[in-house]
């Protein structure tokens, strides 16, 4: 079977975990994530709960990855962006 190169990324506010891996062609997102061993970097990473995307588009674990795909693990938002904007506006009014 052919091999392909993909990138796996997980970012926190102060650090980014970045893995370039080579996997079998026809591998799934789940297989790529497990092969990257990125889940060992942070206890908050749970590929079965965190949203996963490829180049910013949400995907599922059974999606077949292609050469050059960038698989991204999204973390939970601390605060909703709309709520943050409201709080900033209210602070500026005072």
PyMOL commands that place a pseudoatom at each C-alpha (Angstrom):
pseudoatom trace, name=CA, resn=UNK, resi=1, chain=A, elem=C, hetatm=0, pos=[0.000, 0.000, 0.000]
pseudoatom trace, name=CA, resn=UNK, resi=2, chain=A, elem=C, hetatm=0, pos=[1.094, 3.594, -0.626]
pseudoatom trace, name=CA, resn=UNK, resi=3, chain=A, elem=C, hetatm=0, pos=[2.076, 5.931, 2.162]
pseudoatom trace, name=CA, resn=UNK, resi=4, chain=A, elem=C, hetatm=0, pos=[0.838, 9.513, 2.541]
pseudoatom trace, name=CA, resn=UNK, resi=5, chain=A, elem=C, hetatm=0, pos=[1.965, 12.479, 4.641]
pseudoatom trace, name=CA, resn=UNK, resi=6, chain=A, elem=C, hetatm=0, pos=[-0.477, 14.347, 6.873]
pseudoatom trace, name=CA, resn=UNK, resi=7, chain=A, elem=C, hetatm=0, pos=[-0.179, 16.912, 9.642]
pseudoatom trace, name=CA, resn=UNK, resi=8, chain=A, elem=C, hetatm=0, pos=[-1.932, 16.742, 13.021]
pseudoatom trace, name=CA, resn=UNK, resi=9, chain=A, elem=C, hetatm=0, pos=[-2.337, 19.944, 15.053]
pseudoatom trace, name=CA, resn=UNK, resi=10, chain=A, elem=C, hetatm=0, pos=[-3.668, 20.793, 18.502]
pseudoatom trace, name=CA, resn=UNK, resi=11, chain=A, elem=C, hetatm=0, pos=[-3.278, 24.333, 19.845]
pseudoatom trace, name=CA, resn=UNK, resi=12, chain=A, elem=C, hetatm=0, pos=[-3.581, 25.802, 23.306]
pseudoatom trace, name=CA, resn=UNK, resi=13, chain=A, elem=C, hetatm=0, pos=[-3.419, 29.518, 24.010]
pseudoatom trace, name=CA, resn=UNK, resi=14, chain=A, elem=C, hetatm=0, pos=[0.328, 29.364, 24.703]
pseudoatom trace, name=CA, resn=UNK, resi=15, chain=A, elem=C, hetatm=0, pos=[1.611, 26.341, 22.762]
pseudoatom trace, name=CA, resn=UNK, resi=16, chain=A, elem=C, hetatm=0, pos=[0.908, 24.434, 19.568]
pseudoatom trace, name=CA, resn=UNK, resi=17, chain=A, elem=C, hetatm=0, pos=[1.429, 20.694, 19.125]
pseudoatom trace, name=CA, resn=UNK, resi=18, chain=A, elem=C, hetatm=0, pos=[2.338, 19.861, 15.562]
pseudoatom trace, name=CA, resn=UNK, resi=19, chain=A, elem=C, hetatm=0, pos=[3.002, 16.390, 14.149]
pseudoatom trace, name=CA, resn=UNK, resi=20, chain=A, elem=C, hetatm=0, pos=[3.980, 15.439, 10.601]
pseudoatom trace, name=CA, resn=UNK, resi=21, chain=A, elem=C, hetatm=0, pos=[3.271, 11.746, 10.138]
pseudoatom trace, name=CA, resn=UNK, resi=22, chain=A, elem=C, hetatm=0, pos=[3.391, 9.164, 7.395]
pseudoatom trace, name=CA, resn=UNK, resi=23, chain=A, elem=C, hetatm=0, pos=[0.498, 6.712, 7.305]
pseudoatom trace, name=CA, resn=UNK, resi=24, chain=A, elem=C, hetatm=0, pos=[-1.024, 4.163, 4.955]
pseudoatom trace, name=CA, resn=UNK, resi=25, chain=A, elem=C, hetatm=0, pos=[-3.124, 5.522, 2.113]
pseudoatom trace, name=CA, resn=UNK, resi=26, chain=A, elem=C, hetatm=0, pos=[-6.788, 4.907, 2.946]
pseudoatom trace, name=CA, resn=UNK, resi=27, chain=A, elem=C, hetatm=0, pos=[-6.329, 5.634, 6.670]
pseudoatom trace, name=CA, resn=UNK, resi=28, chain=A, elem=C, hetatm=0, pos=[-9.065, 7.386, 8.597]
pseudoatom trace, name=CA, resn=UNK, resi=29, chain=A, elem=C, hetatm=0, pos=[-8.822, 10.569, 10.644]
pseudoatom trace, name=CA, resn=UNK, resi=30, chain=A, elem=C, hetatm=0, pos=[-9.038, 8.425, 13.777]
pseudoatom trace, name=CA, resn=UNK, resi=31, chain=A, elem=C, hetatm=0, pos=[-6.141, 6.223, 12.661]
pseudoatom trace, name=CA, resn=UNK, resi=32, chain=A, elem=C, hetatm=0, pos=[-4.040, 9.283, 11.849]
pseudoatom trace, name=CA, resn=UNK, resi=33, chain=A, elem=C, hetatm=0, pos=[-4.751, 10.864, 15.235]
pseudoatom trace, name=CA, resn=UNK, resi=34, chain=A, elem=C, hetatm=0, pos=[-3.823, 7.684, 17.063]
pseudoatom trace, name=CA, resn=UNK, resi=35, chain=A, elem=C, hetatm=0, pos=[-0.677, 7.204, 14.949]
pseudoatom trace, name=CA, resn=UNK, resi=36, chain=A, elem=C, hetatm=0, pos=[0.441, 10.769, 15.735]
pseudoatom trace, name=CA, resn=UNK, resi=37, chain=A, elem=C, hetatm=0, pos=[0.302, 10.046, 19.494]
pseudoatom trace, name=CA, resn=UNK, resi=38, chain=A, elem=C, hetatm=0, pos=[-0.732, 13.684, 19.962]
pseudoatom trace, name=CA, resn=UNK, resi=39, chain=A, elem=C, hetatm=0, pos=[-3.284, 12.673, 22.603]
pseudoatom trace, name=CA, resn=UNK, resi=40, chain=A, elem=C, hetatm=0, pos=[-0.387, 12.064, 25.011]
pseudoatom trace, name=CA, resn=UNK, resi=41, chain=A, elem=C, hetatm=0, pos=[0.445, 15.802, 24.962]
pseudoatom trace, name=CA, resn=UNK, resi=42, chain=A, elem=C, hetatm=0, pos=[-2.551, 17.090, 26.922]
pseudoatom trace, name=CA, resn=UNK, resi=43, chain=A, elem=C, hetatm=0, pos=[-5.083, 15.345, 29.138]
pseudoatom trace, name=CA, resn=UNK, resi=44, chain=A, elem=C, hetatm=0, pos=[-7.836, 17.552, 27.701]
pseudoatom trace, name=CA, resn=UNK, resi=45, chain=A, elem=C, hetatm=0, pos=[-7.485, 15.983, 24.250]
pseudoatom trace, name=CA, resn=UNK, resi=46, chain=A, elem=C, hetatm=0, pos=[-10.237, 13.471, 23.688]
pseudoatom trace, name=CA, resn=UNK, resi=47, chain=A, elem=C, hetatm=0, pos=[-10.637, 12.654, 20.016]
pseudoatom trace, name=CA, resn=UNK, resi=48, chain=A, elem=C, hetatm=0, pos=[-14.051, 11.151, 20.749]
pseudoatom trace, name=CA, resn=UNK, resi=49, chain=A, elem=C, hetatm=0, pos=[-15.361, 14.375, 22.355]
pseudoatom trace, name=CA, resn=UNK, resi=50, chain=A, elem=C, hetatm=0, pos=[-13.334, 17.224, 20.824]
pseudoatom trace, name=CA, resn=UNK, resi=51, chain=A, elem=C, hetatm=0, pos=[-14.401, 18.441, 17.412]
pseudoatom trace, name=CA, resn=UNK, resi=52, chain=A, elem=C, hetatm=0, pos=[-12.035, 17.476, 14.616]
pseudoatom trace, name=CA, resn=UNK, resi=53, chain=A, elem=C, hetatm=0, pos=[-11.490, 19.289, 11.336]
pseudoatom trace, name=CA, resn=UNK, resi=54, chain=A, elem=C, hetatm=0, pos=[-9.428, 19.278, 8.175]
pseudoatom trace, name=CA, resn=UNK, resi=55, chain=A, elem=C, hetatm=0, pos=[-8.319, 22.758, 7.118]
pseudoatom trace, name=CA, resn=UNK, resi=56, chain=A, elem=C, hetatm=0, pos=[-11.001, 24.370, 9.274]
pseudoatom trace, name=CA, resn=UNK, resi=57, chain=A, elem=C, hetatm=0, pos=[-13.905, 22.206, 8.122]
pseudoatom trace, name=CA, resn=UNK, resi=58, chain=A, elem=C, hetatm=0, pos=[-15.449, 19.902, 10.732]
pseudoatom trace, name=CA, resn=UNK, resi=59, chain=A, elem=C, hetatm=0, pos=[-15.139, 16.236, 9.821]
pseudoatom trace, name=CA, resn=UNK, resi=60, chain=A, elem=C, hetatm=0, pos=[-15.709, 12.850, 11.442]
pseudoatom trace, name=CA, resn=UNK, resi=61, chain=A, elem=C, hetatm=0, pos=[-13.275, 10.200, 12.644]
pseudoatom trace, name=CA, resn=UNK, resi=62, chain=A, elem=C, hetatm=0, pos=[-14.114, 7.770, 9.831]
pseudoatom trace, name=CA, resn=UNK, resi=63, chain=A, elem=C, hetatm=0, pos=[-13.256, 10.284, 7.091]
pseudoatom trace, name=CA, resn=UNK, resi=64, chain=A, elem=C, hetatm=0, pos=[-10.455, 9.007, 4.816]
pseudoatom trace, name=CA, resn=UNK, resi=65, chain=A, elem=C, hetatm=0, pos=[-7.489, 11.379, 4.845]
pseudoatom trace, name=CA, resn=UNK, resi=66, chain=A, elem=C, hetatm=0, pos=[-5.628, 12.458, 1.749]
pseudoatom trace, name=CA, resn=UNK, resi=67, chain=A, elem=C, hetatm=0, pos=[-2.027, 13.388, 1.064]
pseudoatom trace, name=CA, resn=UNK, resi=68, chain=A, elem=C, hetatm=0, pos=[-1.202, 16.719, 2.693]
pseudoatom trace, name=CA, resn=UNK, resi=69, chain=A, elem=C, hetatm=0, pos=[-4.337, 16.975, 4.860]
pseudoatom trace, name=CA, resn=UNK, resi=70, chain=A, elem=C, hetatm=0, pos=[-4.006, 19.052, 8.003]
pseudoatom trace, name=CA, resn=UNK, resi=71, chain=A, elem=C, hetatm=0, pos=[-6.039, 17.423, 10.771]
pseudoatom trace, name=CA, resn=UNK, resi=72, chain=A, elem=C, hetatm=0, pos=[-6.975, 19.833, 13.552]
pseudoatom trace, name=CA, resn=UNK, resi=73, chain=A, elem=C, hetatm=0, pos=[-8.232, 18.987, 17.031]
pseudoatom trace, name=CA, resn=UNK, resi=74, chain=A, elem=C, hetatm=0, pos=[-10.381, 21.814, 18.368]
pseudoatom trace, name=CA, resn=UNK, resi=75, chain=A, elem=C, hetatm=0, pos=[-10.506, 22.606, 22.057]
pseudoatom trace, name=CA, resn=UNK, resi=76, chain=A, elem=C, hetatm=0, pos=[-13.534, 23.708, 23.999]
pseudoatom trace, name=CA, resn=UNK, resi=77, chain=A, elem=C, hetatm=0, pos=[-14.116, 27.461, 24.021]
pseudoatom trace, name=CA, resn=UNK, resi=78, chain=A, elem=C, hetatm=0, pos=[-13.569, 29.070, 27.402]
pseudoatom trace, name=CA, resn=UNK, resi=79, chain=A, elem=C, hetatm=0, pos=[-16.073, 31.801, 26.588]
pseudoatom trace, name=CA, resn=UNK, resi=80, chain=A, elem=C, hetatm=0, pos=[-18.450, 32.305, 23.697]
pseudoatom trace, name=CA, resn=UNK, resi=81, chain=A, elem=C, hetatm=0, pos=[-16.995, 34.960, 21.333]
pseudoatom trace, name=CA, resn=UNK, resi=82, chain=A, elem=C, hetatm=0, pos=[-20.308, 36.866, 21.311]
pseudoatom trace, name=CA, resn=UNK, resi=83, chain=A, elem=C, hetatm=0, pos=[-20.334, 37.006, 25.103]
pseudoatom trace, name=CA, resn=UNK, resi=84, chain=A, elem=C, hetatm=0, pos=[-16.722, 38.219, 25.128]
pseudoatom trace, name=CA, resn=UNK, resi=85, chain=A, elem=C, hetatm=0, pos=[-17.603, 41.087, 22.748]
pseudoatom trace, name=CA, resn=UNK, resi=86, chain=A, elem=C, hetatm=0, pos=[-20.558, 42.052, 24.965]
pseudoatom trace, name=CA, resn=UNK, resi=87, chain=A, elem=C, hetatm=0, pos=[-18.310, 42.145, 28.032]
pseudoatom trace, name=CA, resn=UNK, resi=88, chain=A, elem=C, hetatm=0, pos=[-15.743, 44.326, 26.222]
pseudoatom trace, name=CA, resn=UNK, resi=89, chain=A, elem=C, hetatm=0, pos=[-18.449, 46.745, 25.101]
pseudoatom trace, name=CA, resn=UNK, resi=90, chain=A, elem=C, hetatm=0, pos=[-19.825, 46.986, 28.652]
pseudoatom trace, name=CA, resn=UNK, resi=91, chain=A, elem=C, hetatm=0, pos=[-16.334, 47.654, 30.049]
pseudoatom trace, name=CA, resn=UNK, resi=92, chain=A, elem=C, hetatm=0, pos=[-15.754, 50.444, 27.528]
pseudoatom trace, name=CA, resn=UNK, resi=93, chain=A, elem=C, hetatm=0, pos=[-19.077, 52.095, 28.470]
pseudoatom trace, name=CA, resn=UNK, resi=94, chain=A, elem=C, hetatm=0, pos=[-18.023, 52.456, 32.110]
for i in range(1, 94): cmd.bond("trace and resi %d" % i, "trace and resi %d" % (i + 1))
show_as sticks, trace
zoom trace
